[in-house]
Amino acid sequence: MKNITIASLISIFVFGFLAISCGKDKPFIGESAETVAAKGGTIFEVDTLNSRIEWKGYKIFKSDNFSHFGTIKFESGDVSVQNGEIVGGKFVADMGTLENVDLKDDLEQKAKLESHLKSADFFAVEKFPTASYEITKVIHNESGDYNTTLEGNLTIKGISKPTKFNANVSVKDGEVSIATEPTDVKREDFSVRFQLPVANGVIKDEVNLQILIKALEKK
């Protein structure tokens, strides 16, 4: 029973998306400029070796809170840049790379948890091998903790939902870096509904995701 409980814990997800400390969206104060995502411009390709999604999931058992966290790698992706600012992009995560990090010293339990998350109980990775985030609007902020707000469509298990991320974005010397604020998404919105028997605790619906991108100018 103990193994089942721990396994389900990380079930909370993940994605992909697919990052990590729990965070809530912070308000932006000051002027901003909006850009509707556009095709064209200079294309920067995602460096898949140095980009990732970090995830964190939670379970409540009696009065205690538990969490597991890990990463998901990207399969591909690109960012469009015009006049030194990003105007669009799409990132495709390889759900088969979903990995737990906090159990790295218990390889047997780590493998069980990862297998459960990839199963039909959760992300059905065999049927849905990728997840993605496509930017539809970019808002550049003049003040606040994050210089950009990204609006776009997050797709998990073939289900797309509009999702907003606050982010710090840099375009410099042929490289784009994007680090989003750790943000909660609801796993049930993407048909990830597995739940434990009440006696074993409650898996929270919220899964915390952070997207970390390094993209290099396409030659």
Backbone torsions as a table, in degrees:
resi	resn	phi	psi	omega
1	MET	NA	-36.8	179.3
2	LYS	-61.8	-42.7	179.9
3	ASN	-63.8	-39.8	-179.3
4	ILE	-64.4	-39.9	-178.4
5	THR	-62.9	-47.7	-178.7
6	ILE	-64.5	-40.5	-177.8
7	ALA	-61.3	-40.8	-175.9
8	SER	-70.9	-28.3	-178.4
9	LEU	-51.2	-53.9	-175.0
10	ILE	-73.8	-6.0	-179.7
11	SER	-58.1	-18.3	-176.6
12	ILE	-59.6	-12.7	174.6
13	PHE	116.3	-149.3	-147.9
14	VAL	-163.5	-125.2	-130.5
15	PHE	-0.8	NA	NA
16	GLY	NA	-20.7	-168.6
17	PHE	-128.3	119.3	-118.5
18	LEU	-47.3	NA	NA
19	ALA	NA	NA	NA
20	ILE	NA	160.6	-168.6
21	SER	-114.9	146.7	-179.2
22	CYS	-71.8	134.9	-179.5
23	GLY	-146.7	154.2	176.7
24	LYS	-113.4	154.1	177.2
25	ASP	-59.3	133.9	178.6
26	LYS	-102.0	143.1	-178.8
27	PRO	-69.0	150.5	176.3
28	PHE	-104.6	138.8	-178.9
29	ILE	-123.6	130.4	178.0
30	GLY	116.8	-176.0	-176.9
31	GLU	-76.1	156.2	177.7
32	SER	-147.9	162.0	177.6
33	ALA	-128.6	130.8	-176.6
34	GLU	-99.5	142.6	174.8
35	THR	-131.6	121.1	175.1
36	VAL	-76.0	131.4	-176.3
37	ALA	-52.9	135.3	-175.8
38	ALA	-134.0	152.8	173.9
39	LYS	-80.6	163.6	177.3
40	GLY	92.1	-166.7	-176.3
41	GLY	80.3	-167.4	177.7
42	THR	-86.7	132.6	-176.9
43	ILE	-97.1	130.6	174.8
44	PHE	-114.5	128.6	-178.5
45	GLU	-93.8	138.2	-179.4
46	VAL	-65.3	129.4	173.5
47	ASP	-81.4	98.0	-172.3
48	THR	-67.9	-19.9	178.7
49	LEU	-77.6	-22.8	-175.6
50	ASN	-121.4	22.8	176.8
51	SER	-129.3	152.7	-178.0
52	ARG	-167.4	166.9	166.8
53	ILE	-108.3	135.9	173.5
54	GLU	-110.7	135.5	-176.4
55	TRP	-128.1	156.8	176.2
56	LYS	-147.7	132.6	-179.9
57	GLY	-125.0	160.3	-171.0
58	TYR	-133.9	150.6	173.3
59	LYS	-138.7	143.0	176.2
60	ILE	-109.8	125.4	177.0
61	PHE	-127.1	113.8	-172.9
62	LYS	57.0	-119.0	-178.4
63	SER	-103.9	7.4	-176.3
64	ASP	-103.3	147.0	175.4
65	ASN	-107.7	137.3	178.5
66	PHE	-126.0	157.1	177.3
67	SER	-148.4	155.0	170.1
68	HIS	-130.6	153.5	180.0
69	PHE	-145.2	161.9	-178.4
70	GLY	-174.3	-159.2	-174.4
71	THR	-137.3	163.0	170.4
72	ILE	-138.1	136.3	-179.7
73	LYS	-91.6	160.1	176.9
74	PHE	-93.0	143.0	175.7
75	GLU	-86.5	-38.3	-178.5
76	SER	-167.2	176.6	176.9
77	GLY	161.2	162.5	177.0
78	ASP	-151.8	159.7	178.9
79	VAL	-129.2	134.7	176.2
80	SER	-98.5	134.5	-177.9
81	VAL	-127.6	132.8	174.2
82	GLN	-133.3	133.6	178.3
83	ASN	53.3	37.4	175.8
84	GLY	78.2	10.3	179.4
85	GLU	-132.4	146.1	178.6
86	ILE	-71.6	142.1	179.6
87	VAL	-125.7	-3.9	179.8
88	GLY	178.7	176.2	178.5
89	GLY	165.1	161.1	175.9
90	LYS	-145.6	135.9	-178.6
91	PHE	-125.0	129.0	-177.4
92	VAL	-112.8	119.5	-178.2
93	ALA	-94.5	141.2	176.6
94	ASP	-91.4	101.0	-175.3
95	MET	-65.6	-19.4	177.0
96	GLY	-68.5	-15.6	179.4
97	THR	-93.2	4.9	178.2
98	LEU	-52.2	125.3	-175.2
99	GLU	-137.3	139.7	172.2
100	ASN	-89.0	141.4	-177.5
101	VAL	-108.9	-38.1	-171.1
102	ASP	-70.7	-16.3	178.8
103	LEU	-102.9	24.6	-176.0
104	LYS	-60.6	-20.4	179.1
105	ASP	-90.7	-0.7	176.8
106	ASP	-128.9	81.4	-170.8
107	LEU	-62.7	-33.9	179.7
108	GLU	-65.9	-47.7	-179.7
109	GLN	-68.2	-37.5	177.2
110	LYS	-58.0	-45.6	-179.4
111	ALA	-65.1	-38.6	179.1
112	LYS	-64.4	-43.5	-179.5
113	LEU	-63.8	-45.3	-179.3
114	GLU	-64.6	-39.4	178.4
115	SER	-63.4	-41.1	180.0
116	HIS	-65.4	-42.4	179.6
117	LEU	-63.4	-33.7	-178.4
118	LYS	-83.2	-8.6	-176.8
119	SER	-78.4	175.8	179.5
120	ALA	-64.8	-17.8	176.4
121	ASP	-62.7	-28.3	-174.6
122	PHE	-126.5	-90.7	-169.8
123	PHE	-99.8	-0.4	173.4
124	ALA	42.3	56.9	-171.9
125	VAL	-62.6	-31.6	178.9
126	GLU	-63.0	-37.9	-179.8
127	LYS	-85.3	-34.4	-178.3
128	PHE	-124.6	79.0	-172.3
129	PRO	-72.1	-14.7	179.7
130	THR	-130.3	159.2	169.7
131	ALA	-132.5	164.0	-176.0
132	SER	-152.7	161.7	171.3
133	TYR	-134.8	123.0	179.9
134	GLU	-117.6	124.5	-178.6
135	ILE	-75.5	129.9	177.2
136	THR	-112.3	-20.2	178.7
137	LYS	-153.2	142.1	178.0
138	VAL	-122.2	125.5	177.6
139	ILE	-114.6	120.9	-178.4
140	HIS	-95.0	123.3	-175.3
141	ASN	-103.9	139.8	-178.6
142	GLU	-87.2	-16.1	-179.3
143	SER	-150.8	172.3	-177.8
144	GLY	105.2	177.5	-177.4
145	ASP	-73.8	-21.0	-176.9
146	TYR	-127.8	134.6	-174.8
147	ASN	-84.5	-4.5	-175.9
148	THR	-146.8	147.3	167.9
149	THR	-117.6	127.1	177.9
150	LEU	-104.6	127.9	172.1
151	GLU	-112.3	140.3	-177.7
152	GLY	-173.8	-169.6	-178.7
153	ASN	-112.7	120.4	176.0
154	LEU	-96.0	126.4	-177.7
155	THR	-119.4	121.1	177.6
156	ILE	-135.6	133.6	-178.5
157	LYS	54.3	36.4	177.3
158	GLY	75.5	5.2	-179.7
159	ILE	-108.8	126.2	-178.7
160	SER	-106.4	135.3	178.4
161	LYS	-135.5	138.8	175.2
162	PRO	-64.2	131.8	-175.2
163	THR	-141.6	135.2	-178.6
164	LYS	-112.1	137.3	175.0
165	PHE	-126.0	129.3	163.8
166	ASN	-73.7	145.3	-175.3
167	ALA	-154.2	155.1	166.7
168	ASN	-104.0	122.2	-174.7
169	VAL	-121.3	137.4	177.7
170	SER	-133.2	134.2	174.1
171	VAL	-123.1	110.8	-173.3
172	LYS	-159.6	136.2	173.3
173	ASP	50.7	47.0	176.1
174	GLY	74.0	18.0	-178.5
175	GLU	-138.2	139.9	173.3
176	VAL	-112.0	131.6	173.1
177	SER	-122.8	137.8	178.9
178	ILE	-132.7	126.4	175.7
179	ALA	-131.4	107.2	-177.6
180	THR	-81.1	157.9	172.0
181	GLU	-68.4	136.0	173.6
182	PRO	-55.1	124.1	-170.0
183	THR	-132.9	137.3	178.7
184	ASP	-81.2	135.1	168.9
185	VAL	-124.4	156.1	-178.4
186	LYS	-93.1	116.8	-177.1
187	ARG	-63.9	-31.9	-178.8
188	GLU	-66.8	-22.5	175.4
189	ASP	-62.9	-21.9	-178.3
190	PHE	-111.3	24.4	176.8
191	SER	61.3	35.5	173.0
192	VAL	-106.3	91.0	-166.4
193	ARG	-115.6	2.4	-177.3
194	PHE	-53.8	137.3	178.6
195	GLN	-140.4	148.5	178.3
196	LEU	-77.5	159.1	165.8
197	PRO	-57.4	142.4	-174.8
198	VAL	-53.5	-35.2	-177.6
199	ALA	-64.0	-19.9	-178.0
200	ASN	-98.1	1.7	-179.9
201	GLY	112.1	175.5	-178.2
202	VAL	-123.3	125.5	175.2
203	ILE	-81.9	125.6	-178.9
204	LYS	-69.5	147.8	179.6
205	ASP	-70.6	-31.3	-176.5
206	GLU	-76.8	134.0	172.7
207	VAL	-121.8	132.6	-176.2
208	ASN	-94.2	128.0	-177.4
209	LEU	-125.2	142.6	171.0
210	GLN	-134.4	131.2	179.5
211	ILE	-102.7	126.3	179.9
212	LEU	-123.2	113.2	-173.4
213	ILE	-120.5	135.5	165.6
214	LYS	-123.2	122.8	-178.8
215	ALA	-128.2	141.0	-176.5
216	LEU	-114.2	142.6	-177.8
217	GLU	-58.4	131.8	-178.3
218	LYS	-74.3	127.9	-178.0
219	LYS	-90.0	NA	NA
